[in-house]
Amino acid sequence: MTYLIREANAQDFARLADIEKAAAILFSEVGLPEIAEHDPTDLDFIEAAARAGVVLIAVLDGAPAGFLLAAPLDLHTHIYELSVHPAHGRKGLGRQLVEAVCDWAEKKGDQAVTLSTFRDIAWNGPFYASCGFEEIARHEWTPALLLAHYREEGAGLPMERRCFMRKNLH
């Protein structure tokens, strides 16, 4: 299977929620049913990410299979969401999307790509580590990362399982 990875357009945005909802169901299998039940990313945020950064979509035979939302946070590109429909999982699509956003960030001159994730879920922390990301020690957090941490905490995420990660591009 060959996926086409391209920048999403406004017509694609409404189709992303179905992918995110399908992918979120996997969190029930690792003891996080509240994430599976959470509303998908709202259209306003997707549009804002597209204006300030990039929304990448992976398409197979004209149908969306996965997507990635990234936009600036501090001086880096930050991955806000990566979702792959389970029907397309475990085929390297998530890695292709991560590589595509890293290439995009490097071309625009960013020094690094950051993200927030669960450190102990196979398709989260260990997956990103296999893509070259490293956990950011708390004493290295910027004010923006600290605010993101507070937002996640306020949303009720289990913070002992969360971490920020960074991949240096140069």
C-alpha positions as CSV (number, residue, x, y, z in Angstrom):
1,M,0.0,0.0,0.0
2,T,1.2,3.4,-0.9
3,Y,-0.1,6.3,1.1
4,L,-0.1,9.8,-0.3
5,I,0.9,12.3,2.5
6,R,-0.1,15.9,1.7
7,E,-1.1,19.0,3.4
8,A,-4.8,18.8,4.3
9,N,-7.2,21.4,2.9
10,A,-10.4,22.8,4.3
11,Q,-12.5,20.0,2.8
12,D,-10.4,17.4,4.6
13,F,-10.8,19.0,8.1
14,A,-14.3,17.6,8.8
15,R,-13.1,14.1,7.9
16,L,-10.4,14.0,10.6
17,A,-12.7,13.5,13.5
18,D,-13.7,10.0,12.3
19,I,-10.1,9.0,12.2
20,E,-9.4,10.4,15.6
21,K,-12.4,8.7,17.2
22,A,-11.5,5.4,15.7
23,A,-7.9,5.7,16.9
24,A,-8.9,6.8,20.4
25,I,-10.8,3.5,21.0
26,L,-7.3,1.9,21.4
27,F,-6.9,3.8,24.6
28,S,-9.6,1.7,26.2
29,E,-7.4,-1.3,25.8
30,V,-4.7,0.2,27.9
31,G,-6.9,1.4,30.8
32,L,-7.7,4.9,29.6
33,P,-11.4,4.7,28.5
34,E,-11.8,8.4,29.3
35,I,-9.5,9.2,26.3
36,A,-11.6,6.9,24.1
37,E,-14.7,8.9,25.1
38,H,-13.2,12.3,24.7
39,D,-14.4,14.6,21.9
40,P,-12.1,14.8,18.9
41,T,-10.1,17.9,18.2
42,D,-12.5,20.7,17.3
43,L,-12.6,22.3,13.9
44,D,-11.4,25.7,15.3
45,F,-8.2,24.2,16.5
46,I,-7.6,22.3,13.3
47,E,-8.1,25.5,11.3
48,A,-5.8,27.4,13.6
49,A,-3.1,24.7,13.3
50,A,-3.4,24.9,9.5
51,R,-3.0,28.7,9.6
52,A,0.0,28.7,12.0
53,G,1.6,25.4,11.1
54,V,0.6,22.4,9.1
55,V,-2.1,19.7,9.0
56,L,-0.8,16.7,7.1
57,I,-3.2,14.0,5.9
58,A,-2.4,10.5,4.7
59,V,-4.7,9.2,1.9
60,L,-5.1,5.8,0.4
61,D,-7.2,5.5,-2.7
62,G,-8.8,8.9,-2.0
63,A,-9.8,8.0,1.6
64,P,-8.1,9.6,4.6
65,A,-6.2,7.1,6.8
66,G,-4.4,9.3,9.2
67,F,-3.4,12.8,10.0
68,L,-1.0,15.0,12.0
69,L,-1.6,18.5,13.4
70,A,1.5,20.6,14.1
71,A,2.1,24.3,14.9
72,P,4.6,26.5,16.6
73,L,5.1,26.2,20.4
74,D,7.9,28.3,21.7
75,L,10.6,28.2,19.0
76,H,9.8,24.7,17.7
77,T,7.2,22.9,15.7
78,H,4.9,21.0,18.2
79,I,2.9,17.9,17.3
80,Y,-0.5,18.4,18.8
81,E,-2.2,15.3,17.4
82,L,-1.2,12.2,15.4
83,S,-4.0,9.8,14.6
84,V,-4.0,6.8,12.4
85,H,-7.2,4.8,11.7
86,P,-6.8,1.4,13.3
87,A,-7.5,-0.2,9.9
88,H,-4.3,1.4,8.7
89,G,-2.3,0.8,11.9
90,R,1.0,-1.0,12.2
91,K,2.0,-0.3,8.6
92,G,4.4,2.6,9.2
93,L,1.9,5.3,8.5
94,G,2.4,7.1,11.8
95,R,6.2,7.1,11.2
96,Q,5.7,8.5,7.7
97,L,3.6,11.3,9.1
98,V,6.2,12.1,11.8
99,E,9.0,12.1,9.3
100,A,7.0,14.3,7.0
101,V,6.4,16.9,9.7
102,C,10.1,16.8,10.8
103,D,11.1,17.4,7.2
104,W,8.5,20.3,7.0
105,A,9.9,21.8,10.2
106,E,13.5,21.5,9.1
107,K,12.8,23.2,5.8
108,K,11.2,26.1,7.6
109,G,14.3,26.4,9.8
110,D,13.1,25.0,13.1
111,Q,15.7,23.4,15.4
112,A,13.4,20.8,16.9
113,V,10.0,19.2,17.0
114,T,8.3,18.6,20.3
115,L,5.2,16.8,21.6
116,S,3.4,15.6,24.7
117,T,2.6,11.9,25.0
118,F,2.1,8.9,27.3
119,R,5.5,7.6,28.1
120,D,4.4,4.0,28.7
121,I,2.0,3.2,25.8
122,A,3.7,1.4,22.9
123,W,2.3,3.6,20.2
124,N,3.1,6.8,22.2
125,G,6.4,7.2,24.1
126,P,8.3,4.1,22.8
127,F,7.1,4.8,19.2
128,Y,8.3,8.4,19.3
129,A,11.6,7.3,20.8
130,S,12.0,5.0,17.8
131,C,11.5,8.1,15.6
132,G,14.4,9.8,17.4
133,F,12.5,11.8,20.1
134,E,13.9,12.0,23.6
135,E,12.1,12.8,26.8
136,I,12.6,16.4,28.0
137,A,13.6,16.7,31.6
138,R,11.3,18.8,33.7
139,H,14.1,21.3,34.5
140,E,14.3,21.9,30.7
141,W,10.6,22.8,30.3
142,T,9.9,26.2,28.8
143,P,7.0,28.3,30.1
144,A,4.9,27.2,27.1
145,L,5.6,23.5,28.0
146,L,4.7,24.2,31.6
147,L,1.4,25.8,30.5
148,A,0.7,22.8,28.3
149,H,1.4,20.5,31.3
150,Y,-1.1,22.5,33.4
151,R,-3.7,22.3,30.7
152,E,-3.3,18.5,30.5
153,E,-3.5,18.2,34.2
154,G,-6.7,20.3,34.3
155,A,-8.1,18.0,31.7
156,G,-7.7,15.1,34.1
157,L,-4.9,13.2,32.3
158,P,-2.8,10.9,34.5
159,M,0.2,13.2,34.7
160,E,2.5,10.5,36.1
161,R,2.2,8.8,32.7
162,R,2.8,11.9,30.6
163,C,6.0,13.4,29.2
164,F,7.2,15.9,26.8
165,M,9.6,14.7,24.0
166,R,11.9,16.5,21.6
167,K,13.7,15.6,18.4
168,N,16.5,17.9,17.5
169,L,16.7,18.4,13.7
170,H,20.2,19.8,13.3
